[in-house]
Amino acid sequence: MSDTPVFIPLLLGTNRKDRETERAAKWVFAKMEERGDIEPKFFDVRDFDLPTGDYGQALKGDFPEWRDAIVRADGLVVVTPEYNHGYPGALKSVMDLLLKEYIHKAVAIAGVSSGPWGGTRVIESMVPMVRELGLAVTFTDLNFPKIHTLFDENGNLLDPRFEKRVQGFLDELVWMSRALKWGRENLPSKHHE
């Protein structure tokens, strides 16, 4: 099993105009693509045409590419900015499209902020939400503080220290994704019937 790449979608969690978070998400995704142990797929909340009225699990059939990716997924990466100590509403709306499809799968969260904390508070606020969805959160967060200083105009990362950080972030996610995949496949659970 350890030779087979794990399938891990990445979700860019903001639909704001001129979003700096996109640079971080694309960089993390490129690092995922470089690895032989991950098969990644990129999703962007901007691409979800969510209704303005009701939304939630009843709409999962309206987003088959997302649903099918999460059903197949071994783990998930969420890259999100911190807006007023919380996560964007568009991210929550997309996450709420599914429920049982997330159960017993790993999630790693990358936080982005314009300030010095790198999205620490958005990660903390996301943990109870993703836990309620049945996801298992890694302990190796990835923080992008002062995002406007980290990338050049072409999206190239300017701080080489992130190379080691992203490696640890993804190593832990791959390990947890494999362990939970084994569990889903080998240990009886009422959630996997």
Beta strands, then each sheet from edge to edge (+ up, - down):
strand 1: 6-12
strand 2: 38-44
strand 3: 75-81
strand 4: 105-112
strand 5: 135-137
strand 6: 142-144
sheet 1: 2+ 1+ 3+ 4+ 5+
sheet 2: 2+ 1+ 3+ 4+ 6+
end
